[in-house]
Structure formats: C-alpha cells, structure tokens
Amino acid sequence: MRGAAMSLSPSLFSVGLTFQCPQCNFTVIKNGSWFQVVSHYKCEGCGREIRITYPDKIGIFQKHAHLAAPPPGAR
C-alpha cells in the first residue's frame, strides 16, 4: 500500500455515500461504515455479485470528503 494519503475517514461513517454498480450503474447509498467493512454485495439493479476493493473504498471516501464533519475542536 502506498502512503496513507487518504484513509477511510471515521467522520464519514455515519454519512450516506453513493456507489454505482460497474455493470449496470445502479446506485447504492449506504453509510460510510458499511463501505468500510463490506467486500462485496449483490446489486439490486442487475443481481450480480459486485466486489468493492480497498482502492474502490478510497475513491468513494475521497469523492465524499466534502461531506465530512470537521473533527471536534476544529475551527
């Protein structure tokens, strides 16, 4: 793994994040905590088993970074 430039930010664990099925583009919306632990899921759109790799997760969290709450005490 390369440097820890971006991690799966805990500030997004309770935020709804979106991911599109690479097969049919069906959009799933789940909390960041779901994306943190899931490695695959069954797409509701096409019924295929979709793998979510760690690089996929990093991309999902980066895409939604603007939704992260500032850490407590930050100004």
C-alpha positions in Angstrom: 0.0 0.0 0.0 1.3 3.4 -0.9 1.5 6.2 1.7 -1.6 6.9 3.8 -2.6 10.0 1.8 -6.3 9.2 2.2 -7.9 6.8 4.7 -11.5 5.7 5.3 -12.3 8.8 7.4 -14.4 8.0 10.5 -16.1 11.3 10.0 -17.9 9.7 7.0 -19.0 6.5 8.8 -22.5 7.9 9.5 -22.9 9.7 6.2 -24.7 8.3 3.3 -22.2 7.6 0.5 -23.1 6.5 -3.1 -21.5 3.9 -5.3 -22.6 2.9 -8.8 -22.6 -0.7 -9.9 -19.9 -1.1 -12.6 -22.1 -3.4 -14.5 -25.5 -1.6 -14.7 -24.8 1.8 -13.0 -27.5 1.1 -10.3 -26.7 3.5 -7.4 -26.5 2.1 -3.9 -26.5 4.6 -0.9 -25.0 3.3 2.3 -23.3 4.8 5.4 -19.5 5.0 5.2 -19.3 2.4 8.0 -21.0 -0.1 5.6 -18.4 0.6 2.9 -15.6 0.3 5.5 -16.5 -3.4 6.2 -18.1 -4.7 3.0 -16.0 -6.6 0.4 -18.9 -7.4 -1.9 -22.6 -7.1 -2.3 -25.4 -8.2 -4.5 -26.5 -5.4 -6.8 -30.2 -4.7 -6.6 -30.2 -3.5 -10.2 -28.7 -6.4 -12.1 -28.4 -9.1 -9.4 -24.7 -9.6 -9.9 -22.2 -10.0 -7.1 -20.1 -6.8 -7.0 -16.7 -6.7 -5.4 -15.6 -3.5 -3.6 -11.8 -3.3 -3.3 -9.9 -1.1 -0.9 -8.9 1.2 -3.8 -12.7 1.5 -4.6 -13.4 2.4 -1.0 -10.6 5.1 -1.0 -12.2 6.5 -4.1 -15.7 6.5 -2.6 -14.4 8.3 0.6 -12.4 10.8 -1.5 -15.5 11.6 -3.6 -17.5 12.3 -0.5 -14.7 14.0 1.6 -16.5 17.4 1.4 -19.3 15.9 3.5 -17.0 15.0 6.4 -17.8 16.8 9.6 -14.8 18.7 11.0 -13.1 17.0 13.9 -14.3 18.1 17.4 -12.5 21.3 18.4 -11.5 22.3 14.8 -12.2 25.9 13.8 
